[in-house]
Amino acid sequence: MRQMISATTAIALVAAMTAAMPAMAQDDSMADGAMQHDTQMHHDTDMSHDMHSEQDMHAEHEMHDQHDGMMDHADAMPQSIEDAVSDETRPEEDRLLDVNRHPAEVLLFAGLEHGWRVADLTAGSGYYTRVLSTAVGAEGHVYAHNPSWIAERFPEPNAALGMLADDRANVTHVVAPIETFAADIDEPLDGVMMVLFYHDTAWDETDRDAMNRAVYDALRPGGVYLVIDHHAPEGSGLEHVNTTHRIEASVVRAEIEAAGFVFDGESDMLANPDDPRDISVFDDSIRRMTDRFVYRFRKPEM
């Protein structure tokens, strides 16, 4: 069990959990490591439903307009991904977040295919898990993971993830230290995703070398490791992981390559050149519109 943490860090964890909680409709994934309202539980509110305000939605639609035309995947988008994102059974809270998360484009960039076996690391209450489950179909499988200490500290979103797994035969709910997430997975994975949580592993005592090696070992040869996080200023390294909740992209790349991965590409689909990168990801001027890197790594073919 993790050691006791400071009040400031606890606030960050609150945000981390709610970021991926669709019911909170907050920052871009459970992992968004910090909390805007420090007196309230789970991402920007006190575990009540914080739906997008008119101002927030207007800002996100403006951001969406900026990205229109940047990636035209109309012809290349697999039907399985298109159907998964447009699935009318998805919670409205999730669908509202799509405008600034671009889940279809993210999964296309990852190369997701029907039948894949995928791990969604630090899945929160299941924003990506739900889409992945539909996209991979009955022939595929999704391992929806939350770290042990996150599940203990924030039981409600983790319980929601468990309920999602109970409702779907192709989803397994995993609660374990992130370094051992695959201990009970007895099949090689085709892909692993970590969305907006890598920066948190830099301050929560995660052994990142062991974490990245565990991902490497869990993947089949040629398997994909997709990482998304908030850009920090160049040269800042890990300085801002627990203040503005950002991480320098080059640090992430170097650490993952050190585990044996090959850097296989990046996308600017979540880029925002107007983000100064030196303010909190929860600042009202940038919230849910941060400049994010999208990195794809691949385990070499043997």
One Martini backbone bead per residue (centre of mass of N, CA, C, O) as a GRO file, in nm:
protein
  302
    1MET     BB    1   0.099   0.034   0.019
    2ARG     BB    2   0.082   0.351   0.014
    3GLN     BB    3   0.183   0.623   0.130
    4MET     BB    4   0.130   0.898   0.269
    5ILE     BB    5  -0.023   1.201   0.165
    6SER     BB    6  -0.065   1.500   0.065
    7ALA     BB    7  -0.296   1.733   0.004
    8THR     BB    8  -0.199   1.805  -0.277
    9THR     BB    9  -0.191   1.515  -0.382
   10ALA     BB   10  -0.486   1.444  -0.328
   11ILE     BB   11  -0.594   1.644  -0.529
   12ALA     BB   12  -0.466   1.512  -0.772
   13LEU     BB   13  -0.614   1.241  -0.746
   14VAL     BB   14  -0.894   1.341  -0.785
   15ALA     BB   15  -0.850   1.422  -1.073
   16ALA     BB   16  -0.758   1.160  -1.185
   17MET     BB   17  -1.026   1.010  -1.152
   18THR     BB   18  -1.225   1.210  -1.298
   19ALA     BB   19  -1.107   1.232  -1.574
   20ALA     BB   20  -1.235   0.931  -1.636
   21MET     BB   21  -1.515   1.026  -1.550
   22PRO     BB   22  -1.794   1.058  -1.719
   23ALA     BB   23  -1.985   1.175  -1.494
   24MET     BB   24  -1.798   1.440  -1.476
   25ALA     BB   25  -1.697   1.568  -1.733
   26GLN     BB   26  -1.385   1.609  -1.762
   27ASP     BB   27  -1.108   1.572  -1.818
   28ASP     BB   28  -0.928   1.350  -2.043
   29SER     BB   29  -0.903   1.152  -1.787
   30MET     BB   30  -0.846   0.997  -1.508
   31ALA     BB   31  -0.536   1.092  -1.521
   32ASP     BB   32  -0.558   1.413  -1.462
   33GLY     BB   33  -0.377   1.454  -1.177
   34ALA     BB   34  -0.586   1.702  -1.089
   35MET     BB   35  -0.756   1.955  -0.895
   36GLN     BB   36  -0.955   2.218  -0.905
   37HIS     BB   37  -1.135   2.141  -0.653
   38ASP     BB   38  -0.995   2.096  -0.337
   39THR     BB   39  -1.283   2.021  -0.172
   40GLN     BB   40  -1.334   1.791  -0.387
   41MET     BB   41  -1.441   1.510  -0.536
   42HIS     BB   42  -1.356   1.423  -0.824
   43HIS     BB   43  -1.315   1.609  -1.060
   44ASP     BB   44  -1.427   1.934  -1.011
   45THR     BB   45  -1.592   1.778  -0.784
   46ASP     BB   46  -1.813   1.603  -0.535
   47MET     BB   47  -1.926   1.356  -0.717
   48SER     BB   48  -2.084   1.510  -0.893
   49HIS     BB   49  -2.244   1.611  -1.172
   50ASP     BB   50  -2.024   1.769  -1.421
   51MET     BB   51  -2.133   1.934  -1.655
   52HIS     BB   52  -2.113   2.109  -1.917
   53SER     BB   53  -2.077   2.412  -1.982
   54GLU     BB   54  -2.141   2.641  -2.211
   55GLN     BB   55  -1.852   2.746  -2.219
   56ASP     BB   56  -1.704   2.478  -2.245
   57MET     BB   57  -1.843   2.381  -2.504
   58HIS     BB   58  -1.760   2.616  -2.681
   59ALA     BB   59  -1.456   2.573  -2.652
   60GLU     BB   60  -1.449   2.282  -2.764
   61HIS     BB   61  -1.568   2.350  -3.042
   62GLU     BB   62  -1.339   2.533  -3.125
   63MET     BB   63  -1.124   2.316  -3.108
   64HIS     BB   64  -1.253   2.127  -3.312
   65ASP     BB   65  -1.237   2.324  -3.553
   66GLN     BB   66  -0.924   2.331  -3.560
   67HIS     BB   67  -0.913   2.009  -3.634
   68ASP     BB   68  -1.046   2.030  -3.883
   69GLY     BB   69  -0.868   1.857  -4.139
   70MET     BB   70  -0.612   1.732  -4.006
   71MET     BB   71  -0.779   1.442  -4.000
   72ASP     BB   72  -0.867   1.244  -4.278
   73HIS     BB   73  -1.055   0.934  -4.206
   74ALA     BB   74  -1.309   0.856  -4.373
   75ASP     BB   75  -1.183   0.614  -4.547
   76ALA     BB   76  -1.004   0.458  -4.306
   77MET     BB   77  -1.223   0.401  -4.109
   78PRO     BB   78  -1.321   0.164  -3.926
   79GLN     BB   79  -1.625   0.033  -3.855
   80SER     BB   80  -1.569  -0.054  -3.561
   81ILE     BB   81  -1.498   0.232  -3.459
   82GLU     BB   82  -1.738   0.392  -3.557
   83ASP     BB   83  -1.949   0.223  -3.400
   84ALA     BB   84  -1.835   0.265  -3.113
   85VAL     BB   85  -1.866   0.581  -3.102
   86SER     BB   86  -2.184   0.576  -3.210
   87ASP     BB   87  -2.295   0.441  -2.975
   88GLU     BB   88  -2.603   0.488  -2.809
   89THR     BB   89  -2.514   0.352  -2.522
   90ARG     BB   90  -2.354   0.573  -2.457
   91PRO     BB   91  -2.289   0.802  -2.252
   92GLU     BB   92  -2.339   1.134  -2.268
   93GLU     BB   93  -2.084   1.216  -2.114
   94ASP     BB   94  -1.893   1.086  -2.317
   95ARG     BB   95  -1.986   1.225  -2.583
   96LEU     BB   96  -1.906   1.515  -2.494
   97LEU     BB   97  -1.587   1.443  -2.494
   98ASP     BB   98  -1.515   1.378  -2.798
   99VAL     BB   99  -1.451   1.662  -2.923
  100ASN     BB  100  -1.151   1.656  -2.751
  101ARG     BB  101  -1.047   1.336  -2.790
  102HIS     BB  102  -1.071   1.163  -3.046
  103PRO     BB  103  -1.120   0.841  -3.036
  104ALA     BB  104  -1.112   0.740  -3.328
  105GLU     BB  105  -0.831   0.856  -3.404
  106VAL     BB  106  -0.675   0.715  -3.183
  107LEU     BB  107  -0.743   0.419  -3.267
  108LEU     BB  108  -0.636   0.443  -3.550
  109PHE     BB  109  -0.343   0.512  -3.472
  110ALA     BB  110  -0.307   0.239  -3.310
  111GLY     BB  111  -0.447   0.003  -3.498
  112LEU     BB  112  -0.710  -0.100  -3.431
  113GLU     BB  113  -0.871  -0.425  -3.411
  114HIS     BB  114  -1.059  -0.667  -3.464
  115GLY     BB  115  -0.978  -0.892  -3.189
  116TRP     BB  116  -0.833  -0.748  -2.989
  117ARG     BB  117  -0.597  -0.725  -2.716
  118VAL     BB  118  -0.651  -0.497  -2.440
  119ALA     BB  119  -0.501  -0.243  -2.235
  120ASP     BB  120  -0.645  -0.021  -1.986
  121LEU     BB  121  -0.466   0.206  -1.825
  122THR     BB  122  -0.622   0.370  -1.610
  123ALA     BB  123  -0.960   0.373  -1.667
  124GLY     BB  124  -1.144   0.427  -1.441
  125SER     BB  125  -1.484   0.418  -1.560
  126GLY     BB  126  -1.454   0.370  -1.901
  127TYR     BB  127  -1.430   0.537  -2.163
  128TYR     BB  128  -1.239   0.348  -2.337
  129THR     BB  129  -1.340   0.066  -2.269
  130ARG     BB  130  -1.613   0.081  -2.414
  131VAL     BB  131  -1.503   0.128  -2.701
  132LEU     BB  132  -1.313  -0.112  -2.716
  133SER     BB  133  -1.519  -0.338  -2.674
  134THR     BB  134  -1.678  -0.281  -2.935
  135ALA     BB  135  -1.442  -0.284  -3.144
  136VAL     BB  136  -1.328  -0.586  -3.083
  137GLY     BB  137  -1.532  -0.765  -2.978
  138ALA     BB  138  -1.588  -1.098  -2.908
  139GLU     BB  139  -1.289  -1.176  -3.010
  140GLY     BB  140  -1.206  -0.984  -2.799
  141HIS     BB  141  -1.019  -0.788  -2.538
  142VAL     BB  142  -1.052  -0.614  -2.214
  143TYR     BB  143  -0.823  -0.465  -1.979
  144ALA     BB  144  -0.945  -0.303  -1.696
  145HIS     BB  145  -0.739  -0.072  -1.527
  146ASN     BB  146  -0.650  -0.021  -1.177
  147PRO     BB  147  -0.485   0.091  -0.936
  148SER     BB  148  -0.489   0.006  -0.616
  149TRP     BB  149  -0.478   0.295  -0.483
  150ILE     BB  150  -0.707   0.410  -0.650
  151ALA     BB  151  -0.932   0.211  -0.571
  152GLU     BB  152  -0.918   0.279  -0.265
  153ARG     BB  153  -0.956   0.595  -0.279
  154PHE     BB  154  -1.162   0.547  -0.551
  155PRO     BB  155  -1.435   0.351  -0.560
  156GLU     BB  156  -1.654   0.450  -0.760
  157PRO     BB  157  -1.514   0.430  -1.040
  158ASN     BB  158  -1.423   0.138  -0.999
  159ALA     BB  159  -1.708   0.023  -0.976
  160ALA     BB  160  -1.798   0.111  -1.257
  161LEU     BB  161  -1.594  -0.067  -1.402
  162GLY     BB  162  -1.701  -0.334  -1.288
  163MET     BB  163  -1.986  -0.309  -1.412
  164LEU     BB  164  -1.894  -0.309  -1.702
  165ALA     BB  165  -1.766  -0.592  -1.690
  166ASP     BB  166  -2.028  -0.743  -1.607
  167ASP     BB  167  -2.177  -0.652  -1.890
  168ARG     BB  168  -1.904  -0.767  -2.034
  169ALA     BB  169  -1.746  -1.041  -2.169
  170ASN     BB  170  -1.483  -0.860  -2.294
  171VAL     BB  171  -1.434  -0.774  -1.981
  172THR     BB  172  -1.164  -0.708  -1.748
  173HIS     BB  173  -1.114  -0.647  -1.415
  174VAL     BB  174  -0.825  -0.462  -1.293
  175VAL     BB  175  -0.648  -0.481  -0.975
  176ALA     BB  176  -0.325  -0.325  -0.968
  177PRO     BB  177  -0.028  -0.275  -0.994
  178ILE     BB  178   0.112  -0.142  -1.271
  179GLU     BB  179   0.365  -0.340  -1.272
  180THR     BB  180   0.127  -0.600  -1.244
  181PHE     BB  181  -0.121  -0.605  -1.448
  182ALA     BB  182  -0.030  -0.899  -1.608
  183ALA     BB  183  -0.020  -1.148  -1.411
  184ASP     BB  184  -0.331  -1.266  -1.513
  185ILE     BB  185  -0.240  -1.264  -1.811
  186ASP     BB  186  -0.260  -1.543  -2.062
  187GLU     BB  187  -0.221  -1.332  -2.305
  188PRO     BB  188  -0.128  -1.172  -2.566
  189LEU     BB  189  -0.100  -0.845  -2.659
  190ASP     BB  190  -0.179  -0.584  -2.896
  191GLY     BB  191  -0.250  -0.357  -2.669
  192VAL     BB  192  -0.162  -0.041  -2.499
  193MET     BB  193  -0.306   0.205  -2.276
  194MET     BB  194  -0.216   0.558  -2.183
  195VAL     BB  195  -0.421   0.820  -2.042
  196LEU     BB  196  -0.315   1.077  -1.856
  197PHE     BB  197  -0.079   0.914  -1.643
  198TYR     BB  198   0.228   0.923  -1.663
  199HIS     BB  199   0.284   1.170  -1.478
  200ASP     BB  200   0.189   1.024  -1.215
  201THR     BB  201   0.422   0.806  -1.208
  202ALA     BB  202   0.639   1.040  -1.121
  203TRP     BB  203   0.496   1.068  -0.801
  204ASP     BB  204   0.363   0.766  -0.698
  205GLU     BB  205   0.611   0.542  -0.695
  206THR     BB  206   0.650   0.432  -0.955
  207ASP     BB  207   0.804   0.185  -1.146
  208ARG     BB  208   0.876   0.263  -1.465
  209ASP     BB  209   1.054   0.038  -1.561
  210ALA     BB  210   0.861  -0.191  -1.478
  211MET     BB  211   0.615  -0.093  -1.630
  212ASN     BB  212   0.735  -0.095  -1.923
  213ARG     BB  213   0.818  -0.392  -1.910
  214ALA     BB  214   0.536  -0.509  -1.866
  215VAL     BB  215   0.428  -0.415  -2.133
  216TYR     BB  216   0.629  -0.558  -2.312
  217ASP     BB  217   0.572  -0.853  -2.208
  218ALA     BB  218   0.254  -0.847  -2.282
  219LEU     BB  219   0.331  -0.822  -2.569
  220ARG     BB  220   0.341  -0.879  -2.876
  221PRO     BB  221   0.494  -0.893  -3.148
  222GLY     BB  222   0.409  -0.567  -3.267
  223GLY     BB  223   0.298  -0.427  -3.044
  224VAL     BB  224   0.108  -0.161  -2.882
  225TYR     BB  225   0.204   0.164  -2.734
  226LEU     BB  226  -0.009   0.409  -2.597
  227VAL     BB  227   0.061   0.766  -2.537
  228ILE     BB  228  -0.099   1.022  -2.335
  229ASP     BB  229  -0.016   1.376  -2.280
  230HIS     BB  230   0.094   1.660  -2.127
  231HIS     BB  231   0.261   1.924  -2.211
  232ALA     BB  232   0.573   2.043  -2.144
  233PRO     BB  233   0.829   2.218  -2.127
  234GLU     BB  234   1.114   2.238  -2.261
  235GLY     BB  235   1.345   2.102  -2.020
  236SER     BB  236   1.155   2.009  -1.757
  237GLY     BB  237   1.072   1.724  -1.740
  238LEU     BB  238   0.953   1.650  -1.399
  239GLU     BB  239   0.875   1.928  -1.260
  240HIS     BB  240   0.530   1.923  -1.331
  241VAL     BB  241   0.372   1.658  -1.237
  242ASN     BB  242   0.262   1.808  -0.938
  243THR     BB  243   0.145   2.093  -1.055
  244THR     BB  244   0.050   2.106  -1.375
  245HIS     BB  245   0.042   1.813  -1.499
  246ARG     BB  246   0.319   1.760  -1.658
  247ILE     BB  247   0.526   1.635  -1.941
  248GLU     BB  248   0.801   1.559  -2.102
  249ALA     BB  249   0.811   1.388  -2.390
  250SER     BB  250   1.112   1.293  -2.402
  251VAL     BB  251   1.099   1.127  -2.142
  252VAL     BB  252   0.897   0.919  -2.227
  253ARG     BB  253   1.046   0.812  -2.469
  254ALA     BB  254   1.309   0.723  -2.326
  255GLU     BB  255   1.181   0.522  -2.125
  256ILE     BB  256   1.043   0.334  -2.335
  257GLU     BB  257   1.292   0.267  -2.505
  258ALA     BB  258   1.451   0.136  -2.263
  259ALA     BB  259   1.243  -0.122  -2.272
  260GLY     BB  260   1.250  -0.182  -2.617
  261PHE     BB  261   1.114   0.020  -2.777
  262VAL     BB  262   0.970   0.155  -3.071
  263PHE     BB  263   0.936   0.437  -3.235
  264ASP     BB  264   0.625   0.479  -3.448
  265GLY     BB  265   0.485   0.759  -3.365
  266GLU     BB  266   0.298   1.069  -3.421
  267SER     BB  267   0.041   1.305  -3.310
  268ASP     BB  268  -0.161   1.624  -3.360
  269MET     BB  269  -0.471   1.584  -3.276
  270LEU     BB  270  -0.405   1.720  -2.962
  271ALA     BB  271  -0.321   1.991  -3.043
  272ASN     BB  272  -0.220   2.330  -2.891
  273PRO     BB  273  -0.063   2.626  -2.967
  274ASP     BB  274  -0.214   2.803  -2.725
  275ASP     BB  275  -0.054   2.647  -2.525
  276PRO     BB  276   0.194   2.738  -2.291
  277ARG     BB  277   0.264   2.486  -2.076
  278ASP     BB  278   0.272   2.669  -1.776
  279ILE     BB  279  -0.009   2.560  -1.692
  280SER     BB  280  -0.262   2.430  -1.565
  281VAL     BB  281  -0.488   2.187  -1.671
  282PHE     BB  282  -0.716   2.354  -1.475
  283ASP     BB  283  -0.726   2.594  -1.622
  284ASP     BB  284  -0.979   2.772  -1.764
  285SER     BB  285  -0.816   2.843  -2.039
  286ILE     BB  286  -0.740   2.498  -2.086
  287ARG     BB  287  -0.947   2.313  -2.016
  288ARG     BB  288  -0.959   2.038  -2.231
  289MET     BB  289  -0.713   2.206  -2.424
  290THR     BB  290  -0.453   2.080  -2.432
  291ASP     BB  291  -0.130   2.003  -2.509
  292ARG     BB  292  -0.093   1.688  -2.675
  293PHE     BB  293   0.060   1.384  -2.680
  294VAL     BB  294   0.097   1.117  -2.939
  295TYR     BB  295   0.226   0.794  -2.876
  296ARG     BB  296   0.389   0.532  -3.069
  297PHE     BB  297   0.467   0.202  -2.983
  298ARG     BB  298   0.687  -0.089  -3.053
  299LYS     BB  299   0.729  -0.415  -3.058
  300PRO     BB  300   0.944  -0.602  -3.177
  301GLU     BB  301   1.008  -0.820  -3.403
  302MET     BB  302   1.140  -1.152  -3.381
   0.00000   0.00000   0.00000
